[in-house]
Structure formats: C-alpha cells, structure tokens
Amino acid sequence: MVGPAVIFPPFAIGFHWYHGAAHPFRWNPPDELASFVAAQFVVVALTEEAFFRGYVQTRLGDVWKPRRFLGALVHPATLLVQAALFAAV
C-alpha cells in the first residue's frame, strides 16, 4: 500500500497545476446512492469477475496446465494473459 501513498500526492498536485480547479470540491452523490452502489456491484463487479476470473482464466488453464506459482495452483501465463485481456477491454 506504499505505492498509492507515494504516487497520489504528486499526481494530485500535478493534475491541479496543469488543469486548475474551476471550483472547490464538493460532495455531490447521486439521489439514489444505495441503488447506484448496488448496481455497480451487481452489474459491473460481479459480472466482470465471473467472466475474467471464472471463464477466461479457466479456459486458459486448459491451455497451460496449472503448476504451483506463489502458493497457488495456476500457470503464470494464464494470469498474465487474462490480466492483459482485462486491461484491453
């Protein structure tokens, strides 16, 4: 967790310096915050995990036979390819 603590402050300062602020920050949540959060969880997070970690990673595991990697039974190429596909999408 040191990475975000090191990276974010210079990023925030640079972003503010480059873009400037039109107005001060104000919290403006959607009217139906609980519904919005639930929809993001169900529609985005669960389906994305089911597809990339469930389907894609399983099918790639059929291509590259799993082996012990960092304590888990998975091929490193499987992790790299599914992560690259996730990033591309």
All heavy atoms as an XYZ file, in Angstrom:
705
protein
N       0.808     -1.208      0.000
C       0.000      0.000      0.000
C       0.846      1.264      0.000
O       0.307      2.349      0.039
C      -0.921     -0.001      1.215
C      -2.134     -0.906      1.070
S      -2.996     -0.729     -0.476
C      -4.169      0.527     -0.073
N       2.149      1.121     -0.018
C       3.003      2.304     -0.043
C       2.899      3.003     -1.393
O       2.949      4.222     -1.466
C       4.466      1.910      0.259
C       5.395      3.086      0.089
C       4.579      1.356      1.669
N       2.711      2.220     -2.462
C       2.650      2.782     -3.811
C       1.661      3.933     -3.954
O       2.027      5.027     -4.383
N       0.373      3.721     -3.601
C      -0.580      4.822     -3.731
C      -0.219      6.029     -2.868
O      -0.412      7.170     -3.285
C      -1.897      4.209     -3.266
C      -1.743      2.750     -3.486
C      -0.288      2.460     -3.269
N       0.327      5.783     -1.684
C       0.700      6.898     -0.801
C       1.842      7.712     -1.397
O       1.950      8.909     -1.149
C       1.088      6.371      0.581
N       2.676      7.076     -2.204
C       3.805      7.767     -2.828
C       3.373      8.425     -4.137
O       3.791      9.537     -4.456
C       4.969      6.776     -3.071
C       6.062      7.399     -3.904
C       5.509      6.273     -1.741
N       2.542      7.753     -4.913
C       2.174      8.222     -6.249
C       1.083      9.283     -6.237
O       1.138     10.257     -6.990
C       1.722      7.026     -7.120
C       2.860      6.030     -7.292
C       1.189      7.475     -8.455
C       4.052      6.563     -8.016
N       0.071      9.130     -5.397
C      -1.088     10.015     -5.472
C      -0.797     11.487     -5.167
O      -1.275     12.360     -5.902
C      -2.226      9.506     -4.583
C      -3.462     10.351     -4.720
C      -4.228     10.282     -5.866
C      -3.836     11.229     -3.727
C      -5.355     11.073     -6.018
C      -4.961     12.023     -3.858
C      -5.729     11.932     -5.013
N      -0.042     11.823     -4.109
C       0.176     13.260     -3.843
C       0.820     14.017     -5.006
O       0.300     15.073     -5.408
C       1.056     13.268     -2.589
C       0.699     11.998     -1.893
C       0.458     11.010     -2.995
N       1.916     13.514     -5.625
C       2.445     14.258     -6.777
C       1.479     14.301     -7.952
O       1.404     15.302     -8.674
C       3.724     13.516     -7.158
C       3.990     12.542     -6.098
C       2.775     12.413     -5.257
N       0.712     13.210     -8.149
C      -0.273     13.208     -9.220
C      -1.324     14.290     -8.986
O      -1.676     15.045     -9.893
C      -0.947     11.841     -9.328
C      -2.148     11.860    -10.231
C      -1.994     11.832    -11.597
C      -3.425     11.923     -9.701
C      -3.096     11.873    -12.433
C      -4.538     11.954    -10.521
C      -4.366     11.928    -11.893
N      -1.851     14.365     -7.765
C      -2.885     15.349     -7.445
C      -2.363     16.775     -7.615
O      -3.053     17.634     -8.167
C      -3.395     15.130     -6.027
N      -1.150     17.009     -7.171
C      -0.557     18.353     -7.315
C      -0.354     18.675     -8.787
O      -0.701     19.778     -9.239
C       0.763     18.435     -6.525
C       0.467     18.373     -5.025
C       1.535     19.707     -6.881
C       1.691     18.156     -4.167
N       0.195     17.732     -9.546
C       0.402     17.965    -10.980
C      -0.899     18.161    -11.731
O      -1.006     19.024    -12.606
N      -1.900     17.368    -11.400
C      -3.200     17.498    -12.053
C      -3.799     18.869    -11.765
O      -4.305     19.541    -12.672
C      -4.136     16.389    -11.562
C      -5.456     16.366    -12.274
C      -5.598     15.666    -13.453
C      -6.556     17.042    -11.768
C      -6.799     15.635    -14.121
C      -7.765     17.026    -12.423
C      -7.888     16.315    -13.605
N      -3.737     19.298    -10.507
C      -4.268     20.608    -10.141
C      -3.487     21.721    -10.834
O      -4.066     22.692    -11.324
C      -4.219     20.787     -8.624
C      -4.720     22.126     -8.172
N      -6.053     22.445     -8.195
C      -4.073     23.219     -7.721
C      -6.203     23.698     -7.759
N      -5.011     24.174     -7.466
N      -2.170     21.580    -10.894
C      -1.339     22.603    -11.531
C      -1.644     22.681    -13.026
O      -1.764     23.760    -13.585
C       0.145     22.279    -11.302
C       1.057     23.182    -12.055
C       1.409     24.458    -11.722
C       1.715     22.909    -13.282
N       2.254     24.976    -12.660
C       2.454     24.032    -13.637
C       1.758     21.796    -14.115
C       3.225     24.092    -14.794
C       2.520     21.858    -15.264
C       3.238     22.988    -15.583
N      -1.776     21.537    -13.700
C      -1.971     21.516    -15.145
C      -3.383     21.935    -15.551
O      -3.570     22.731    -16.455
C      -1.668     20.126    -15.698
C      -1.725     20.053    -17.198
C      -0.693     20.560    -17.968
C      -2.827     19.498    -17.842
C      -0.750     20.509    -19.347
C      -2.890     19.437    -19.219
C      -1.844     19.944    -19.969
O      -1.903     19.897    -21.337
N      -4.386     21.391    -14.850
C      -5.774     21.651    -15.240
C      -6.407     22.807    -14.479
O      -7.350     23.413    -14.975
C      -6.640     20.401    -15.017
C      -6.351     19.318    -15.996
N      -6.727     19.372    -17.307
C      -5.693     18.145    -15.845
C      -6.332     18.286    -17.931
N      -5.695     17.518    -17.070
N      -5.921     23.074    -13.293
C      -6.553     24.096    -12.472
C      -7.898     23.603    -11.960
O      -8.410     22.588    -12.391
N      -8.450     24.310    -11.015
C      -9.748     23.930    -10.461
C     -10.762     25.017    -10.792
O     -10.547     26.186    -10.495
C      -9.646     23.744     -8.956
N     -11.866     24.624    -11.409
C     -12.900     25.588    -11.748
C     -13.672     26.018    -10.508
O     -14.151     27.138    -10.424
C     -13.850     24.986    -12.778
N     -13.786     25.112     -9.540
C     -14.492     25.398     -8.289
C     -13.976     24.428     -7.241
O     -13.435     23.371     -7.579
C     -16.006     25.277     -8.459
C     -16.439     23.992     -9.084
N     -16.501     22.801     -8.384
C     -16.800     23.696    -10.353
C     -16.897     21.848     -9.199
N     -17.076     22.358    -10.399
N     -14.150     24.716     -5.983
C     -13.688     23.786     -4.952
C     -14.483     22.485     -4.988
O     -15.626     22.451     -5.457
C     -13.918     24.541     -3.638
C     -14.800     25.671     -3.964
C     -14.709     25.938     -5.436
N     -13.858     21.435     -4.502
C     -14.515     20.124     -4.476
C     -15.744     20.165     -3.579
O     -15.720     20.759     -2.512
C     -13.545     19.057     -3.948
C     -14.178     17.714     -3.813
C     -14.386     16.921     -4.926
C     -14.595     17.246     -2.580
C     -14.984     15.680     -4.804
C     -15.192     16.012     -2.450
C     -15.388     15.221     -3.573
N     -16.799     19.523     -4.059
C     -17.982     19.358     -3.224
C     -18.551     17.981     -3.480
O     -18.565     17.497     -4.612
C     -19.016     20.448     -3.493
C     -19.592     20.466     -4.866
C     -20.603     21.611     -5.019
N     -21.089     21.662     -6.371
C     -20.602     22.440     -7.311
N     -19.619     23.270     -7.034
N     -21.090     22.411     -8.523
N     -18.981     17.341     -2.428
C     -19.554     16.000     -2.499
C     -20.948     16.103     -3.067
O     -21.815     16.780     -2.518
C     -19.543     15.387     -1.101
C     -20.269     14.088     -0.974
C     -21.427     13.891     -0.297
C     -19.905     12.824     -1.508
N     -21.809     12.582     -0.367
C     -20.888     11.896     -1.117
C     -18.855     12.375     -2.292
C     -20.838     10.561     -1.474
C     -18.808     11.042     -2.638
C     -19.780     10.158     -2.226
N     -21.184     15.476     -4.200
C     -22.469     15.540     -4.868
C     -22.911     14.119     -5.239
O     -22.858     13.733     -6.398
C     -22.356     16.426     -6.110
C     -23.694     16.731     -6.707
O     -24.726     16.491     -6.091
N     -23.690     17.255     -7.918
N     -23.337     13.336     -4.246
C     -23.710     11.948     -4.542
C     -25.013     11.881     -5.334
O     -25.826     12.807     -5.292
C     -23.896     11.333     -3.154
C     -24.302     12.481     -2.300
C     -23.559     13.676     -2.843
N     -25.228     10.785     -6.058
C     -26.499     10.635     -6.763
C     -27.650     10.530     -5.764
O     -27.458     10.170     -4.609
C     -26.333      9.332     -7.556
C     -25.118      8.679     -7.045
C     -24.321      9.682     -6.288
N     -28.839     10.848     -6.234
C     -30.016     10.823     -5.362
C     -30.236      9.432     -4.755
O     -30.583      9.300     -3.600
C     -31.271     11.253     -6.127
C     -31.193     12.717     -6.540
O     -30.479     13.481     -5.852
O     -31.826     13.075     -7.543
N     -30.039      8.420     -5.532
C     -30.246      7.035     -5.090
C     -28.883      6.369     -4.907
O     -28.515      5.468     -5.651
C     -31.067      6.283     -6.134
C     -32.407      6.902     -6.429
C     -33.474      6.359     -5.505
O     -33.304      5.253     -4.985
O     -34.464      7.068     -5.311
N     -28.109      6.800     -3.922
C     -26.744      6.314     -3.730
C     -26.695      4.811     -3.495
O     -25.889      4.105     -4.101
C     -26.065      7.055     -2.575
C     -24.608      6.668     -2.318
C     -23.754      6.964     -3.536
C     -24.069      7.393     -1.102
N     -27.555      4.284     -2.645
C     -27.550      2.845     -2.363
C     -27.864      2.040     -3.621
O     -27.231      1.015     -3.890
C     -28.542      2.523     -1.254
N     -28.816      2.501     -4.406
C     -29.171      1.817     -5.642
C     -28.020      1.874     -6.638
O     -27.729      0.895     -7.332
C     -30.413      2.465     -6.245
O     -30.710      1.898     -7.487
N     -27.342      3.005     -6.725
C     -26.198      3.164     -7.617
C     -25.068      2.213     -7.234
O     -24.502      1.532     -8.082
C     -25.713      4.618     -7.581
C     -24.487      4.861     -8.406
C     -24.578      4.966     -9.778
C     -23.251      4.996     -7.804
C     -23.448      5.192    -10.540
C     -22.115      5.217     -8.554
C     -22.218      5.322     -9.930
N     -24.764      2.143     -5.945
C     -23.698      1.257     -5.460
C     -24.071     -0.199     -5.718
O     -23.237     -0.993     -6.180
C     -23.414      1.513     -3.967
C     -22.503      0.453     -3.390
C     -22.814      2.889     -3.773
N     -25.308     -0.566     -5.441
C     -25.742     -1.947     -5.678
C     -25.657     -2.300     -7.155
O     -25.221     -3.399     -7.513
C     -27.165     -2.139     -5.163
N     -26.063     -1.386     -8.017
C     -26.000     -1.642     -9.457
C     -24.555     -1.798     -9.919
O     -24.253     -2.686    -10.731
C     -26.679     -0.512    -10.226
N     -23.652     -0.964     -9.428
C     -22.244     -1.087     -9.793
C     -21.686     -2.432     -9.339
O     -20.921     -3.071    -10.053
C     -21.422      0.054     -9.182
C     -21.732      1.403     -9.762
C     -21.456      1.462    -11.254
O     -20.396      1.081    -11.712
N     -22.437      1.914    -12.007
N     -22.071     -2.859     -8.161
C     -21.592     -4.127     -7.625
C     -22.121     -5.303     -8.447
O     -21.363     -6.170     -8.861
C     -22.012     -4.257     -6.155
C     -21.542     -5.531     -5.515
C     -20.212     -5.710     -5.202
C     -22.438     -6.539     -5.237
C     -19.773     -6.886     -4.619
C     -22.013     -7.716     -4.652
C     -20.675     -7.895     -4.342
N     -23.421     -5.323     -8.696
C     -24.038     -6.457     -9.380
C     -23.737     -6.437    -10.875
O     -23.326     -7.449    -11.449
C     -25.564     -6.476     -9.137
C     -26.244     -7.520    -10.001
C     -25.847     -6.722     -7.673
N     -23.942     -5.293    -11.516
C     -23.819     -5.230    -12.972
C     -22.361     -5.209    -13.417
O     -22.000     -5.860    -14.395
C     -24.559     -3.989    -13.520
C     -24.342     -3.821    -15.002
C     -26.036     -4.093    -13.203
N     -21.506     -4.504    -12.708
C     -20.122     -4.363    -13.148
C     -19.208     -5.373    -12.463
O     -18.606     -6.224    -13.112
C     -19.616     -2.918    -12.903
C     -18.172     -2.789    -13.320
C     -20.477     -1.919    -13.645
N     -19.078     -5.292    -11.166
C     -18.061     -6.055    -10.448
C     -18.276     -7.565    -10.535
O     -17.343     -8.305    -10.859
C     -18.012     -5.604     -8.998
N     -19.464     -8.038    -10.235
C     -19.686     -9.478    -10.228
C     -19.575    -10.087    -11.619
O     -18.976    -11.150    -11.791
C     -21.045     -9.808     -9.614
C     -21.157     -9.587     -8.113
C     -22.556     -9.935     -7.627
C     -20.129    -10.401     -7.363
N     -20.139     -9.430    -12.620
C     -20.062     -9.988    -13.976
C     -18.635     -9.971    -14.503
O     -18.205    -10.921    -15.165
C     -20.981     -9.218    -14.932
O     -20.651     -7.834    -14.899
C     -22.428     -9.404    -14.559
N     -17.895     -8.920    -14.205
C     -16.507     -8.840    -14.656
C     -15.664     -9.935    -13.996
O     -14.870    -10.608    -14.664
C     -16.000     -7.436    -14.331
C     -14.565     -7.253    -14.068
C     -14.312     -5.832    -13.599
O     -14.791     -4.892    -14.243
O     -13.622     -5.677    -12.575
N     -15.826    -10.140    -12.708
C     -15.079    -11.198    -12.016
C     -15.489    -12.572    -12.533
O     -14.630    -13.439    -12.745
C     -15.316    -11.122    -10.509
C     -14.606     -9.979     -9.840
C     -13.096    -10.095     -9.905
O     -12.560    -11.211     -9.745
O     -12.444     -9.071    -10.116
N     -16.770    -12.792    -12.741
C     -17.228    -14.087    -13.234
C     -16.659    -14.375    -14.621
O     -16.250    -15.508    -14.906
C     -18.752    -14.128    -13.272
N     -16.610    -13.373    -15.479
C     -16.113    -13.599    -16.834
C     -14.597    -13.771    -16.856
O     -14.089    -14.776    -17.356
C     -16.525    -12.454    -17.767
C     -16.025    -12.654    -19.170
C     -16.569    -13.649    -19.971
C     -15.005    -11.876    -19.675
C     -16.099    -13.853    -21.256
C     -14.532    -12.082    -20.962
C     -15.085    -13.067    -21.761
N     -13.855    -12.794    -16.318
C     -12.402    -12.843    -16.452
C     -11.753    -13.871    -15.537
O     -10.859    -14.594    -15.943
C     -11.788    -11.461    -16.224
C     -11.982    -10.558    -17.398
C     -12.958     -9.588    -17.366
C     -11.225    -10.701    -18.532
C     -13.172     -8.765    -18.452
C     -11.424     -9.896    -19.633
C     -12.396     -8.920    -19.593
N     -12.162    -13.942    -14.290
C     -11.536    -14.894    -13.374
C     -12.194    -16.269    -13.463
O     -11.558    -17.278    -13.231
C     -11.595    -14.385    -11.948
C     -10.927    -13.055    -11.799
C      -9.993    -13.038    -10.619
N      -9.557    -11.689    -10.357
C      -8.461    -11.165    -10.883
N      -7.711    -11.858    -11.681
N      -8.119     -9.931    -10.609
N     -13.468    -16.296    -13.793
C     -14.162    -17.566    -13.885
C     -13.980    -18.223    -15.237
O     -13.364    -19.277    -15.356
N     -14.480    -17.597    -16.284
C     -14.476    -18.215    -17.607
C     -13.105    -18.141    -18.288
O     -12.529    -19.164    -18.658
C     -15.543    -17.572    -18.493
C     -15.573    -18.178    -19.867
C     -16.107    -19.449    -20.071
C     -15.048    -17.496    -20.949
C     -16.116    -20.018    -21.324
C     -15.053    -18.058    -22.210
C     -15.590    -19.320    -22.392
O     -15.588    -19.887    -23.637
N     -12.592    -16.924    -18.472
C     -11.339    -16.755    -19.229
C     -10.184    -17.474    -18.543
O      -9.432    -18.210    -19.182
C     -11.017    -15.255    -19.434
C      -9.646    -15.074    -20.064
C     -12.071    -14.613    -20.305
N     -10.025    -17.279    -17.259
C      -8.909    -17.904    -16.551
C      -9.052    -19.432    -16.557
O      -8.056    -20.141    -16.687
C      -8.819    -17.376    -15.123
C      -7.549    -17.780    -14.420
C      -7.349    -17.009    -13.133
O      -7.702    -15.840    -13.040
N      -6.787    -17.664    -12.149
N     -10.256    -19.943    -16.478
C     -10.463    -21.388    -16.535
C     -10.112    -21.938    -17.910
O      -9.446    -22.968    -18.033
C     -11.924    -21.736    -16.187
O     -12.204    -21.243    -14.882
C     -12.161    -23.228    -16.234
N     -10.554    -21.257    -18.972
C     -10.238    -21.726    -20.325
C      -8.735    -21.649    -20.594
O      -8.171    -22.523    -21.228
C     -10.983    -20.889    -21.370
C     -12.488    -21.042    -21.320
C     -13.026    -22.376    -21.835
N     -12.782    -23.524    -21.017
C     -13.543    -23.954    -19.998
N     -14.608    -23.299    -19.644
N     -13.229    -25.041    -19.328
N      -8.081    -20.591    -20.122
C      -6.632    -20.507    -20.290
C      -5.920    -21.566    -19.461
O      -4.852    -22.049    -19.841
C      -6.133    -19.110    -19.911
C      -6.531    -17.992    -20.863
C      -6.127    -16.642    -20.291
C      -5.917    -18.188    -22.233
N      -6.496    -21.946    -18.349
C      -5.944    -23.031    -17.545
C      -6.003    -24.361    -18.278
O      -5.202    -25.255    -18.007
N      -6.923    -24.502    -19.221
C      -6.972    -25.709    -20.052
C      -5.841    -25.717    -21.070
O      -5.368    -26.768    -21.483
C      -8.319    -25.809    -20.783
C      -9.480    -26.015    -19.826
O      -9.228    -26.428    -18.669
O     -10.628    -25.759    -20.242
N      -5.409    -24.522    -21.492
C      -4.320    -24.414    -22.463
C      -2.976    -24.650    -21.783
O      -2.151    -25.426    -22.272
C      -4.340    -23.025    -23.151
C      -3.140    -22.854    -24.070
C      -5.645    -22.835    -23.917
N      -2.736    -23.938    -20.694
C      -1.492    -24.091    -19.934
C      -1.826    -24.821    -18.641
O      -2.543    -24.299    -17.794
C      -0.877    -22.737    -19.607
C      -0.399    -21.999    -20.802
C       0.621    -22.351    -21.624
C      -0.917    -20.770    -21.315
N       0.757    -21.418    -22.619
C      -0.173    -20.436    -22.457
C      -1.950    -19.922    -20.920
C      -0.405    -19.297    -23.197
C      -2.184    -18.781    -21.667
C      -1.419    -18.482    -22.782
N      -1.295    -26.001    -18.506
C      -1.597    -26.800    -17.317
C      -1.089    -26.106    -16.061
O       0.030    -25.585    -16.033
C      -0.969    -28.194    -17.440
C      -1.614    -29.023    -18.524
C      -3.109    -29.147    -18.285
C      -3.816    -29.780    -19.471
N      -5.226    -29.516    -19.471
N      -1.912    -26.065    -15.017
C      -1.534    -25.374    -13.786
C      -0.317    -26.004    -13.112
O      -0.080    -27.198    -13.223
C      -2.760    -25.518    -12.888
C      -3.852    -25.997    -13.750
C      -3.245    -26.634    -14.942
N       0.426    -25.152    -12.440
C       1.538    -25.597    -11.608
C       1.576    -24.698    -10.384
O       0.861    -23.701    -10.306
C       2.855    -25.554    -12.383
C       3.234    -24.161    -12.834
C       4.520    -24.193    -13.603
N       4.996    -22.826    -13.767
C       5.892    -22.464    -14.622
N       6.451    -23.350    -15.398
N       6.268    -21.218    -14.720
N       2.380    -25.030     -9.436
C       2.457    -24.245     -8.200
C       3.181    -22.938     -8.500
O       4.317    -22.925     -8.932
C       3.202    -25.057     -7.150
C       3.200    -24.505     -5.777
C       1.904    -24.486     -5.052
N       1.214    -25.760     -4.997
C      -0.031    -25.863     -4.590
N      -0.700    -24.803     -4.192
N      -0.634    -27.021     -4.560
N       2.493    -21.801     -8.309
C       3.066    -20.475     -8.553
C       2.632    -19.560     -7.415
O       1.442    -19.297     -7.260
C       2.606    -19.935     -9.910
C       3.086    -18.548    -10.214
C       4.423    -18.307    -10.467
C       2.210    -17.486    -10.255
C       4.867    -17.034    -10.752
C       2.645    -16.211    -10.532
C       3.983    -15.982    -10.785
N       3.572    -19.090     -6.636
C       3.308    -18.226     -5.483
C       2.261    -18.833     -4.548
O       1.392    -18.145     -4.023
C       2.872    -16.829     -5.934
C       3.893    -16.032     -6.735
C       3.295    -14.716     -7.209
C       5.145    -15.761     -5.914
N       2.326    -20.136     -4.379
C       1.420    -20.817     -3.460
C       0.091    -21.227     -4.057
O      -0.694    -21.913     -3.424
N      -0.198    -20.800     -5.277
C      -1.464    -21.151     -5.925
C      -1.197    -22.123     -7.063
O      -0.107    -22.150     -7.635
C      -2.147    -19.903     -6.465
N      -2.179    -22.902     -7.402
C      -2.066    -23.848     -8.496
C      -2.581    -23.181     -9.772
O      -3.750    -23.286    -10.132
C      -2.858    -25.114     -8.167
C      -2.595    -26.315     -9.057
C      -1.127    -26.717     -8.981
C      -3.467    -27.475     -8.634
N      -1.683    -22.471    -10.456
C      -2.039    -21.725    -11.668
C      -0.770    -21.491    -12.479
O       0.324    -21.393    -11.932
C      -2.717    -20.374    -11.310
C      -1.777    -19.459    -10.577
C      -3.273    -19.705    -12.532
N      -0.905    -21.416    -13.785
C       0.239    -21.134    -14.638
C       0.418    -19.616    -14.735
O      -0.566    -18.891    -14.927
C       0.025    -21.738    -16.030
C       1.283    -21.827    -16.830
N       1.825    -20.751    -17.461
C       2.104    -22.878    -17.067
C       2.932    -21.126    -18.071
N       3.125    -22.422    -17.846
N       1.649    -19.105    -14.623
C       1.858    -17.649    -14.702
C       1.347    -17.032    -16.006
O       0.831    -15.920    -16.011
C       3.379    -17.497    -14.593
C       3.851    -18.740    -13.926
C       2.895    -19.815    -14.317
N       1.450    -17.751    -17.118
C       0.964    -17.221    -18.395
C      -0.540    -17.006    -18.370
O      -1.057    -16.050    -18.961
C       1.343    -18.158    -19.540
N      -1.246    -17.875    -17.659
C      -2.694    -17.717    -17.523
C      -3.031    -16.389    -16.860
O      -3.909    -15.655    -17.324
C      -3.275    -18.876    -16.693
O      -3.021    -20.095    -17.374
C      -4.754    -18.717    -16.477
N      -2.331    -16.072    -15.784
C      -2.581    -14.810    -15.081
C      -2.248    -13.609    -15.949
O      -2.987    -12.627    -15.994
C      -1.771    -14.766    -13.784
C      -2.118    -15.814    -12.742
C      -1.189    -15.685    -11.554
C      -3.555    -15.694    -12.316
N      -1.119    -13.672    -16.653
C      -0.706    -12.542    -17.488
C      -1.661    -12.306    -18.651
O      -2.031    -11.161    -18.936
C       0.711    -12.767    -18.004
C       1.807    -12.718    -16.956
C       3.137    -13.134    -17.558
C       1.898    -11.338    -16.353
N      -2.080    -13.370    -19.304
C      -2.971    -13.209    -20.465
C      -4.344    -12.716    -20.038
O      -4.904    -11.799    -20.657
C      -3.070    -14.520    -21.266
C      -4.147    -14.442    -22.331
C      -1.728    -14.850    -21.893
N      -4.903    -13.276    -18.959
C      -6.229    -12.812    -18.542
C      -6.165    -11.369    -18.046
O      -7.086    -10.599    -18.255
C      -6.879    -13.747    -17.530
C      -6.347    -13.740    -16.138
C      -7.030    -12.747    -15.227
O      -8.073    -12.195    -15.533
N      -6.412    -12.495    -14.105
N      -5.055    -10.970    -17.413
C      -4.894     -9.576    -16.984
C      -4.770     -8.656    -18.194
O      -5.322     -7.542    -18.201
C      -3.695     -9.441    -16.071
N      -4.055     -9.090    -19.217
C      -3.918     -8.279    -20.440
C      -5.261     -8.128    -21.150
O      -5.604     -7.040    -21.639
C      -2.889     -8.900    -21.367
N      -6.039     -9.211    -21.200
C      -7.373     -9.118    -21.800
C      -8.272     -8.180    -21.017
O      -9.026     -7.380    -21.588
C      -8.008    -10.508    -21.894
C      -7.399    -11.445    -22.920
C      -7.973    -12.843    -22.769
C      -7.648    -10.927    -24.320
N      -8.204     -8.263    -19.702
C      -8.986     -7.362    -18.849
C      -8.599     -5.902    -19.108
O      -9.463     -5.044    -19.249
C      -8.776     -7.713    -17.380
C      -9.455     -6.772    -16.441
C     -10.807     -6.874    -16.208
C      -8.747     -5.779    -15.805
C     -11.442     -6.006    -15.347
C      -9.381     -4.894    -14.943
C     -10.730     -5.014    -14.706
N      -7.291     -5.646    -19.192
C      -6.825     -4.278    -19.442
C      -7.254     -3.786    -20.826
O      -7.615     -2.618    -20.992
C      -5.301     -4.224    -19.314
N      -7.233     -4.666    -21.814
C      -7.632     -4.285    -23.156
C      -9.119     -3.939    -23.237
O      -9.528     -3.021    -23.928
C      -7.314     -5.406    -24.143
N      -9.926     -4.688    -22.495
C     -11.370     -4.444    -22.504
C     -11.663     -3.204    -21.704
O     -12.430     -2.368    -22.040
C     -12.140     -5.659    -21.940
C     -13.590     -5.328    -21.725
C     -12.014     -6.824    -22.902
